[in-house]
């Protein structure tokens, strides 16, 4: 599937309900998890202590939920291109972590434009649902209703 490209506010407003396809797969490595732990000062053992985590219910280390969330910033440009003058990350309306991501797993992002409306300051606020899938798992790692503001 070719990713959609939107050039105007009206195109984004008309795109509600548009499925955005899926990104490429990304393998979650222990190095990535460790670097995220260092960046956030979150060194909980289930993320960084491979020996202790191997005896846990997960059988190994798992990625931080917020690492999965952060990777939405990597996946979204693979799903859609919006040709704006500038844009703002306005926040997250809803966020869930249904399943942990084991280190060594592959994940990818899928998306949909679930809402869009004009803002008082002349922009468009779009709600983009990004679902972070885990390869060969029935539940996603993360479901994000991400609010973005675009100015054309």
MIPAVO-301172 format. One record per atom (N, C-alpha, C, O): x, y, z. Coordinates in steps of 0.001 Angstrom, whole numbers, plus 524288, in hexadecimal, padded with zeros to 5 digits. Layout:
<pts>
XYZ/...
</pts>
This chain:
<pts>
8034D7FB5880000/800008000080000/80375804E080000/807078055C8032F/8025E8086B7FC71/8051B80D667FC43/802EA810EF8007C/7FE2A8115580121/8065E8137E8035D/80471816CD80797/801A781B8C8055A/8035481DBE8016A/7FD5E81D21807E1/7FA9C821C880607/7FDC3826B88071A/800C48270580AD8/7FCFF82A8E803BA/7FF7B82FAA80443/7FB25833BD8043E/7F7D2833C9800C4/7FB348372D8082D/7F74783B4B8089D/7F9FE8408E80835/7FDE88418980AD3/7F7D4843FB804D5/7FA378490B803C4/7F74F84D9980644/7F985851D4806DE/7F25C84CC9807BD/7EF2A8511A809AE/7EC1284F7480E7E/7EB7384AD480FA7/7EA2F8536481137/7E6D98525D815BE/7E1EE84F6C81418/7E03E84BD2816CC/7DFA5850EB80FB9/7DADD84E5080DEF/7DBCB8488A80CC7/7D8658454880DBF/7E05F8474980AB8/7E198841C4809AA/7E1EA83EAA80EC1/7E01183A3B80F00/7E43C840F2812CC/7E48F83E45817D9/7DF1583DB081A27/7DDBA8398781C25/7DBF5841CB819E7/7D6A48419581C04/7D35E83D6A81943/7D02883AD181BBA/7D42B83CCA81435/7D135838EB81133/7D34783358811ED/7D0D382F988102E/7D7B8832D481477/7DA4582DB6814DB/7D8BB82A95819AD/7DACD8265581A8E/7D52282CA081CCD/7D380829B382177/7D18E8245081FC8/7CE63823CE81C33/7D3888205582275/7D23781AF782126/7D6308185D81D99/7D5D1813B081C88/7D9FE81B6281BC2/7DDF58193A81841/7E1B2815AC81B37/7E4028173B81F22/7E242810E28194C/7E62780D3C81B5A/7EB6D80EB58190E/7EBD080FDF81468/7EF7E80EAB81C48/7F49C8107981A94/7F87180C1081979/7FD0480D1381864/7F6B380748819BA/7FA2A802ED81896/7FDBC801BD81D20/7FC86803018219A/802327FF4681BF5/805E97FDC482005/80B6F7FF4F81E73/80CB47FFCE819D7/80E9B800088225F/8141E8015F8219A/817477FC65820B9/8152A7F814820AC/81C557FD188200A/81FED7F8B581FF3/820747F6828257C/81F517F9328294F/8222C7F1A7825DD/823307EF2A82AE9/8283C7F15382D3E/82BDE7F2BB82A6C/828627F19083268/82CF87F34883552/82DEE7EF59839B2/82A637EE3583CBD/832AA7ED4883A09/8340C7E9AF83E38/835947ECC884315/838C57F05E842CF/8334E7EB6284779/834907EDE284C78/8393F7EB0F84ED3/838EC7E6798503C/83D8A7EDD484F37/8425D7EB908513C/8433A7ED2F856ED/841077F109858C8/8466F7EA2E85999/847CD7EB9B85EFF/84AC57F0BF85F1B/84A227F3D9862BA/84DFB7F1A985B30/850D17F69E85AEF/84D0B7FB3D85AB4/84DD17FF2085D6D/848F87FAD98577A/8451A7FF1E8571D/842677FFED85C60/841A98045B85E16/840F27FBA585EE9/83E567FBF786404/842067FE7186805/84061801C886B10/846F37FCD98680C/84ABA7FF0D86BBB/84B8E804E386ACC/84BEF807EE86E80/84BD58066A865DA/84C8B80BFE8649F/847BB80F2286649/8483E8138A86823/8431080CE1865A3/83E5980F8A8676D/83E6980FFB86D65/83D028140A86F8E/8400A80BCC87007/8407A80BF3875C0/8442B8104987776/8430D8132387B2B/8489C810C6874BA/84C56814EB87604/84A0081A508750B/84AC081DE28782D/8473581AE9870C3/844F38200786F65/840BB821B38733F/840038265C8742E/83DEE81DEC8757E/8397E81F2E878E8/83A8681E2287EAE/8372F81F26881FC/83F2581C1C87FE0/8407781A858853A/83CA5816828876B/83BA58166388C1F/83A888133F88402/8370880F008859C/839ED809D6884C8/839A78078188096/83CAB8081D888C9/83FDE803628887E/83D5B7FED888B68/840167FB9C88DB0/8382B7FE9988B56/835817FA4488DEF/837A07F51D88BCA/838827F49C88717/8386C7F15D88F2D/83B067EC7A88DB9/838607E99D88943/83B107E7198862A/833407E9E3888CC/830847E6F5884B4/8321B7E8DB87F3F/8314B7E62287B5E/8345C7ED8287F01/836217EFB287A08/83BF07EEC187909/83D807EDF78748E/83F217EED387D18/844CC7EEF487C42/847DE7EA6987E9E/84C5E7E99B87D23/845A77E77C88226/8487F7E329884A4/846E87DE10881FA/8430D7DB9B88377/849E87DC8187E09/848797D7F687AD7/8485D7D2EC87E08/845157CF8B87D11/84BD77D260881C2/84BFA7CD9E884EA/8472B7CD3A88870/844867C9378887D/8460F7D14988B4F/841817D14288ECC/83C747D0D388BAC/838E37CDFA88D30/83C247D3AE88746/8375E7D39E88418/8366B7CE48881A4/831EE7CCDB880AA/83A8E7CB4E880A2/839D27C61D87E4B/836C77C279881E1/8346B7BEB48800D/836CD7C38C886F2/833DB7C06888AB0/82E5F7C29B88BB3/82B6F7C07388ED6/82D057C6DD88911/827E37C94D889DC/823BB7C6A48868B/824E87C33188367/81EFA7C83E88740/81A9A7C63188427/81B3B7C74E87E52/818C87C4B687B19/81E787CB1F87CF3/81F3F7CC8487778/823987C953874E9/823F17C91B8701F/826E37C6DD87811/82B1A7C3B1875F6/82F9F7C6CE873BD/832FD7C4A687111/82FB77CBC3874CD/833DD7CF34872EF/832557D4DB873AF/82E1D7D607875AB/835C07D8518721B/834AB7DDE2872B5/8306B7DFA886EE6/82F9D7DD5C86AC1/82DC87E3C887076/829B07E62386D32/82AE37EBF386C83/82D6F7EE6286FC9/829037EE0F8683C/829A67F3A986721/826217F6D886ABC/821FB7F50C86C5E/827CE7FB7086BE7/8248C7FF2B86EC3/81FAA8005286B83/81FF9800AD866BA/81B41800E386E0A/816928028286B35/81763807B086879/815998087686414/81A1E80B4586B1C/81B008105E868C4/81EDB810228643A/81EE8813A9860F5/8220D80C1A863F3/8254B80B5985F48/821C280A0A85AAA/8226080C358566B/81E148068385B82/81A4E8053E85755/8176D80A2385595/816D980B1E850E9/815A280D308595A/812F5812188581F/81683815B5854F7/814D7817E685106/81B5081656856A1/81EF2819E385403/81FF48185084E64/820D981BA884B0C/81FD28134684D54/820D88117A847FE/81C77812DE84434/81D1D8125183F78/8180C814A784636/813F2816A3842BC/8161281B2B83F7E/8146881BEE83B0B/819BA81E31841AA/81C248228183EC5/81F708209583A37/82027823618365F/8216E81BDD83AA2/824468197F8364B/82085817598323D/82156817FF82D8B/81C5D814C283416/818D68120F83087/81536815C082D89/8141C814CF828F3/8135C819E583003/80F7281D3D82D83/8113481F6E8283D/80E1981F5582492/815FE82164827A5/817A2823508227C/817DD81F0681E4E/817D082035819A5/8181C81A2381FE8/817ED815D581C29/8124C814C581A6B/8116F812408166A/80E79816B181D6A/808FB8159B81C61/8063B819E281947/802B9818CA8162D/807D781EC381A20/805128232C817C5/808D2827C681736/80C788286981A47/807D382AF681337/80ACE82FC38128D/806F18344081257/803628344F80F1C/807AF837F9815CC/8045383C94815EB/807CF84143814DF/80B6384268817E0/806BA843F981090/809FF8484C80EB1/8084684D6981143/8058B8508E80EDC/809DB84E3581614/8084D852CF81913/80CD8856A981982/811608553F818BA/80B8985B9381AC5/80FA485F7181BC7/8124685E3F820FB/8170F85E518216E/80F0D85D26824E2/8111E85B46829DC/80CE38582A82CB0/80838858C582BB0/80EA5854E58302B/80B118519783318/80CC285134838C0/811418523883A1E/8090B84FB783BFB/80A0784F3884190/807EA84A0884394/803A38486184223/80AE58478E846DB/808F284314849C8/805948455B84E25/8079F847D0851BE/800778449084DDC/7FCEA846F68519E/7FBEF843758565A/7FA068454C85A5D/7FD3583E7B855EC/7FCA683B0285A66/7FA5F835C4858E5/7F9C8834778544E/7F922832D985CE3/7F6CC82DAB85C4B/7F16D82DD885ECD/7F0E382F478635C/7ED7C82C6385BD3/7E83082C5885DEC/7E7228274F860EF/7E4828275E864F6/7E930822F385EF7/7E87181DE98617C/7ED2881A878603B/7EF2581A9385BDB/7EEED8179686427/7F388814578638F/7F2CA80F4D8669C/7F14080F5C86B2A/7F3E980AED86407/7F389805D18669B/7F8398028186513/7FA4E802FC860C5/7F9E07FF13868BE/7FE1C7FB5F867DC/7FC087F5D3868CC/7FCF47F39C86CF7/7F93D7F38D864FD/7F6CD7EE70865D4/7FA947E9E086680/7F9327E5FF868FB/7FF5C7EA3C86456/802F17E5C986492/808947E7AB864B4/80A047EB3F861D6/80BCF7E53F8680F/811517E6CD8682E/8143D7E4F986351/812C77E120860D4/8185E7E7CD8620A/81BB47E68285D9A/820AF7E3FE85FB8/823D57E68F8624A/8215C7DF0385EA0/8261C7DC5186046/82AA77DE0B85CD9/82A0C7DECA85823/82F2C7DEAA85F3D/833DB7DFE585C41/834B17DB8185851/8343D7D6E485998/835EB7DD0785387/8367D7D95E84F35/831B77D92084BB9/831F77D71684760/82D4D7DB3984DA2/8287F7DB5B84A87/828E37DF7984648/82BF77E327846A1/825B47DEC484247/8253C7E2B383E32/81FFD7E56F83ED5/81BFD7E2F383FCF/820177EA9583E41/81B587EDB483E9C/81AE27F115839C3/81EB37F1FD836FB/8161D7F2EF838CB/815377F6B383493/8107E7F9FE83617/80D7C7F89683991/80FEB7FE5B8336D/80B91801D783466/807908018D8300F/808E78011082B78/802B5801D98318D/7FE688026582DE7/7FB428072582F80/7FB90808DA833FD/7F8418094B82BEA/7F59880E1582D60/7F07680F1182AA0/7EF1C80C96826BC/7EDA9812D082CD4/7E8AD814A082AB2/7E7D581A3E82C77/7E93781BAE830D7/7E59381D6082910/7E3EB8229F82A9D/7DE648220E82CBD/7DABA8210A829CC/7DDCF822B5831D7/7D8BA821B483441/7D5758269B83518/7D0BA8263F835DE/7D7ED82B31834F5/7D500830108358D/7D8508348E8337A/7DD1C8343A83355/7D5B8838B2831E5/7D86983D7D83046/7D48F841FA830A4/7CFFA8417682F47/7D6838466283281/7D32E84B03832EF/7D68984FE883284/7DB2D84FE1833C7/7D4108541A830B7/7D6C5859198306E/7D77F85B33835F1/7D43585A688395B/7DBD985DE4836BF/7DCE18606383BC5/7DBC28663483B5B/7DB77868558370E/7DB22868C183FC7/7D9EF86E5483FD2/7DE57871A883D95/7DD778760583BC1/7E31986F8883DC0/7E79B8728883BDC/7E90E8714383639/7ED608727E83481/7E57E86ED083357/7E64686DF382DC4/7E8D2868D682C40/7E9D9867E8827A5/7E9D78658B83005/7EC2F8607D82ECC/7E81E85C2E82E68/7E36985D2682E6A/7EA0E8577782E13/7E6CC852C882E33/7E8FF84F4283265/7EDAA84E1B83278/7E59984D8C835E5/7E734849AE839C0/7E5428445C837FA/7E0948438783744/7E8F1840C683748/7E79E83B8383595/7E8E0837A7839ED/7ECE38381283C8A/7E566833EC83AA4/7E66B82F9583E2E/7E81382AF983AD8/7E51082900837A7/7ECE68294983BA0/7EF19824F4838B3/7EF998205283C68/7F27E8208D8403D/7ECD081C3083B45/7ED508177483E78/7F1E18145183C53/7F1D281291837D9/7F5C7813A883F91/7FA528108183E2A/7FA3180B9A84180/7FA0880BD78464C/7FA458072E83EDD/7FA40802208418D/7FF997FFA5840A8/801217FE9E83C37/802647FEB3844E5/8077A7FC2B8449A/8068B7F64884529/805327F45E8495C/807497F37A840D6/806677EDD2840B2/80B697EAEE84210/80FB97ECD284118/80AC07E64D84455/80F1E7E2C98455C/80E797DE26841AF/80A4D7DBC584175/8128D7DCE383ED7/812487D89583B1F/810A87D38283DE0/812C47D21C841F7/80CE57D0D483B8E/80AEA7CBC883D69/8082B7CC07842B4/807E87C81C8457B/806227D09884419/803197D129848EF/7FDA97D32E84797/7FCFE7D646843F9/7F9D47D16584A89/7F46E7D2FA84975/7F3207D85884BB2/7EF927DAF3849C5/7F5F07DA0884FB8/7F4FE7DF2485215/7F9617E2E285098/7FDDF7E14684FFC/7F8127E7DA85003/7FC2C7EBAC84ED3/7FF4C7ED20853B0/7FD957EC4185818/803D37EF52852D0/807117F14E85710/804D97F66D85928/8050C7F78085DD6/802C17F9868559D/801577FED585706/7FD29800D385342/7FD6D7FFDF84E8D/7F9548039785562/7F5578062B85233/7F53080BDB853F3/7F44880D0985886/7F61780F5685039/7F6B6814E485167/7F2CF8180A84E38/7F2998177984973/7EFC181B50850BC/7ECB281F4884DFE/7EFB18246684EA5/7EF48827188529C/7F2B68259D84A9A/7F692829CA84AB3/7F43F82EA884832/7F24782E72843D0/7F4798330084AF6/7F26B837FF8490A/7F6D583B33846AA/7FABA83C588493C/7F62983C9A841C8/7F9FD83FD583F05/7F7388448883CB5/7F2DB8442383ABB/7F9D2848F583CFE/7F7C284DB483A85/7FB2884F12835DC/7FFF584F1583628/7F888850398318C/7FB2F8517782CAA/7F974856E082ADA/7F4DF8584982B33/7FD40859DB828E9/7FC3F85F0E826DE/7FE4985F368214A/802DE85E2A82048/7FAB78609381D9A/7FBF28606F81806/7FCDD865D0815CC/7FDF08665881124/
</pts>
